Amino acid sequence: MRRAIAFTDVDVSNDGVVTCAVHRDGEAQELWFRLPYAFTPAPDLIAAVYAGLCGEVFDEVQIDLPIGPRLSAAIEEMTGARVEHAPGTDRSREPGTAQALNFSGGFDSLAARLIMPEAHLVSLDFGGRFARERPVYSRFPTHIVETNLVDLGLNLHGTEAFMSSAGILLRDELDLAVLGSGDIQASSLPAAFTGPVPQRTTPVAEVLGLGPASPVAGVSEAGTMLVCARRRPELLLDVLASVAHRGEVKYHRKRLLLEAVAQRAGLDLALPALPVLGQPRRWGAVFADDLAALYVLRVLGPEAASLLYNEEGIPGPVLERIPATSLAFMERFNPQAYAGLPPELLGEWYARLLRLGVPPYERQDWFDAATAMKAVRNQL
């Protein structure tokens, strides 16, 4: 059966609330975004946000806004769907001059903030179970856009393009040229073994003139946490409470990793006790969990690392090999993860990473990273 989604009855109120009706599976629901102050985003920006909610699960996407041919083609490329829209022309814009960073207040985005201190911060407030994030990111001068998209399940379509919604809506207001993120090495490490990994944005963002910028793309989860521990130690426990709910695997992973990082940084943290883990992982199921567990294993030992896993535990070869393997690469940055960015921008980022205590990979790090990859793939 062909699946379709439609965004109709789009309206921007005088107090800065963008609303529409979302039609799926014979049902209509109201979607809204509350802007940080009253302004009217251009129609192509609103259409781009709606496109980012679709993933690649629909055969037909209808957006009742005027859209030009370039943006229409970009939406079709991003969604893989046939796009229906009101006739329009592509908006001509001067290149932007400013940078923005998607900012959740977690360890990764906080480390990215320290590398891009001049960037505007933009945050999405999903409310509900994600309300835990706001107490942290609201301490910073961030532009907060509230939305009910999670309540409608519009975050479940297979991509995280929706995370750029706030930055896209603010593209013209902030005169943005770059919309950055806190994406880390876990997503770039496997590809880095075959060559430089270019930083990419979506086809829709390209049409809007928004380039990519992921300053921690070459840094591990442990590395971003070390950066936070060195520069913002007073925030560590609050950030831990904001990143996931107690009892979730993600909370366990972050809590154990923070204990290891605190030991490496010489910090005496009053860490909360680990709660009961609701659904222990099976080794090999989630790359990020296993990669973090290697660091915990190396620093805290097998008993701590095993707390993430079910009764099958961590494979014997991993327990034997990793304690004797240097995992210094997790405390360094991988230059292969920054291909395609302007040299002047890279120069700024590299200098800041060095000042934050994060040097580049050395030759041995590649061998140790390869060992880690084999471990998480259970190929030791």
N, C-alpha and C positions, 0 to 999 in steps of 0.2 A: 504494500500500500504506500502511495506517495505521501510524504509528510510535508506540511506547509506551515509557515508561521507568517503572521501579518502584524505590522505595527501601524495602527490607524488612529485617527482623532488626536493628532499631536498638538499639544498646546503648551505655551510658556506663560505662566502667570506673572502678574505684576510684582510678586514677591520672590520670583526666581525659582519656581518649581516647574520642571519639565515633566509633563505627563503624556501618556498615550494608552491606548487599549492594545493588549497583546492577545492575538487569537491563535490558539493551538488546539488541535484535537477536539474541535467543536466547542471550545470554552474560551471566554474572553475574561481577561483580568487587567486591572489597572497597574501599570508600571510607572514609577515616579523617581525623579532625581531632584533633590533639593540642593541648589547651588549655594556656595558660601556667601554670596550677596546677589542682589537682583541685577541680572543682565540677560540679554537674549542671545544665546549661541546661534551661529549661522546654521542654516538647515543641513548643510553637508556634514557639519560636526555632529549634529544629533543623529543623522543617518548613519554615520560611521560608528557611533556608540551602539546603535541597534544592531548593526552588522556584527559587531564584536560579541554579541550575546548569542549568536546563532550556531557557532561551531561549524561542523561539517555534517550535521545530522538531518538537514532538511533538503528537500528537492526543490522547493519553491520558497522564496523570501519576498514578501511584499512590504515596502516601506512607503507610506503615503506622504512623501516629501519630494520636492524637486531635486533631482540628482543628475549631474552631468555624465557624459559618456565615460570619462576616465575613471571617475569614482565608481560608476556602475560596474565597469569591467573589473576593478579592483575588488569590489564586494563579491562578484561572481567567482573570482579567483580564490578569495579567502574562504568562501563558504561552500564552493562547489555546487551552488544552487542557481536556478534561473531566477533573476531578480526583476520584480515589477516595481515601478515607481512613477511618480509624476515627472513629466518632461522638465528638464532644466539644463543649465550650463555649468561647467566646472568653474569654481570660484578662483579668481586670480589673486594670489597673495604675494607680498614681498617676503623674501626669506626671513625667518624668525631670527632673533638675536639672543634668546635666553634659553636656559636649560631647566628642566623639571625632573623630579625623581618621584616615582611611585613609592609612597612611604607608609608602611604598615606599622612601624615602630618595633619590628622584630630585630633580631640580631643582625641578619643579613642587610636589611635596609638601613639600619643604624650605622653599620660599617660603611655602606655605600655613601651615606650622608657625610661621613668623615672624610671620604675621598672626593666628594663633590660638594663642598661646603657652600659654594656660590649658587647652587641649584635651588629653584623653588621646590617646595615640598607639596605634594598633592596626595590626599588620603581619601579612601572610600570608607564610609561608615555604613556597614551592612546591618547594624543593629542585631537583635536577637542573640544567638550564641556567640557572635563575633563582637559583641559589645565590650568584651574583655580587652580588646585592642585599644580602644579610644583613650583610656587613662594614660597610656604611654605616648601615643603619637600626638595627643592634644597638648603635651608639654612643649612641643616644638611649634615654630611659626608655620604651620601647614594649612593649606587650603582644603577644607573638609567638604566633601560632597556626600550627602546622605542619600541612600537608595534602598528600595525594597526588592532589588533584583534577586537576592538570595532567597527571600521568602517565596518568590515565584519559581524557584528552581532554574533560573536562567544562568546560573553558574555551573550547570551540570552537562554542558554540551560538548565537552571534550577538549576545550582549549582554555587558556587563561587570558585571552584577548580582552575579556571584560575588565581585567584589572587596570587597563589603561583608560577606562571611561572618564575618570575625573580629569586626567591630563588632556584628553581630547576635547572635552567640553570647555576647558580653560585655554585651549591652544591660542586663540586670538587675544583673549584678555591679557595673557602673560607674554604674548609675542614669542612663542616657543619655537625653537629649532630642533630641540632634542627632548625626548621623553625617556628617561632612564629607569632602571629597575634594579632590584637586589638579587637577580639571578646569579647563582654561584657555580662553582666548579663541578658540582655533582652532575650538572646538565651538559657540561662541555668536556669533561675529562676523557670519556671514551673516544670522542671524535678527534681529540688533540693528538692521538697517537698516529693518525694518518696525515696530518698536516695542519696548518693554521686554521682556526675556527673563526669565520667571520661573524661579527655581531649583526644580527638581522632584525628588522622590524616587519610589520605586516604590510601587505600591498596597500591597504587602506591608509595606514599611517604615512606611507611614502607619498601618496597623493596629497595628503594634508601638509606635507613638508616637515614631518616629524621623524628625525633620525634616531637610531638606537644609541644607547649608552648604558652598558652594564659594567660598572667599575669593579665589581667583585666576581666577574665571570671566571677569572682564573684563580680564585681563592676558595678554599674548602670551607665547609660549615664550621670546622674547628678554627680555621683561620679568622673568619669574620668574628667569631666569638672572642678570640684572643684580642683582636683589635678593640672590641667593646670593653673587654676586661682592662686593657691598658689605659684607655682614654675616658671611659664612662663607667667605672666600676660601681658607682652609686646607683646605676639603673639596672644592674644585672638581674636582681631578684624580681623586680617589677616586670622586666621584659620577659623573664621566664614564665611568669604568671599569665602574660598576655598572649603567648604564642600558641597555646593549646590548652584544652581542659585536662585537669588531673584525671588519670586513668586511661587517657588516650596514648597510643604508641608514640606519637610525636612528642608529647610531654615527657614521656620516659626518656626518649632519645636526647632531647634537649637538656633535661635534668642531669643525666649521666655525663653528657658531653661537657656541661658547665662545671661539673665536679672535676673532670679531668683538666679542663682549661684553667680552672682556679688553681689547681695544684701546679700546673706548668707556670702560671703567672705569679705564684707565691702569694695568692690571696687567701685570706681566712674568711670564707663565706658561711653564713648560717643558713645552709641549704635546707629546704623542707624535706621531710622524709618522703621516700617514694611511696605512692599509693599502690593499691592493688591494680595490676595491669589487666584491663578488660579483655583484650584479645592479643595474646603474645604472638610475635611474628615467627614465621618459618624462615630459616636462613635461605637467602636467595630470592625472597619474595619482593623486597623493596630495596633498590640500589642505595638510596640515601641512608636507610637504616643500617645496612651492612657496612657501608663506608665509615659511618660514624662509630659503629661498634668496633671497627679495627683500631681506631684511635683510643677509644675507651679501654680496649684490651691491652694496648701497648702501654698506656699510662697507669691505669687502675688495676689491671689484671683480669683474668678470665671470669672470676666470680661476678664482678660488676658487669662486664660485657654480656654475660649470659642472662642477665635480668630482662633483656628485651625479648627473649626467645622462648619458644615452646619446649616441651620435654625433649625434643630431638636435639636442641641446643646448637652450639656452634661446631661445625665439622672439626674433627681431630686434626687434620693437616693445617687448618687455619690456626688452631690453638698452639700448634708446635712451631709454625713458621713465623707468625707475625711478631711475637715477643722479641725475636732476634732480628727483626727487620726495622731499619730506621724509617719512620714515617714523617721525616722532616718536611717532605713535600707538602704535607697538609698545613704547615705553618709558613709556607712560601706561596708566591703567586706564579702561575703558569703563563708566560708571555704568548703562548700559542692561542690563548683565548681572546685576543684583542685585535684580530685581523680586520683590516678595512677601516680602522678609525684614523682620524687625522694625527700626524706625528706630534703636533703641538699639544693636542689633548692627551695623548699617551705620555708625553713628557711630564705633564702635570700629574697625571695619575701615578706614574711610576715613582716620581719624587715623593708624593704623599704616602704611597705604600711603604717606601723605605723609611720615611719618618715615623710611620706607625709600627715599625718593627717587622715588616713583611718583605723579605728580600725575594728576588726571582729564583726560579728553579736552578739548581746546579746539575751537573751531569748525572750524578748518582741518583738524583731524585726521579729521573725517568725510569731507572731500573726498579726502584722501590715502588713507584706508582704502578708499574706493570705487575709487580708481585701483588699489590693490593687489588688490582683489577682481576687477577686470576683467583684471588681469595674470594671476592664477592661473587664470582661466577662458579665457585666450587671446582676450580681446575688445578689446584695445587697438587 
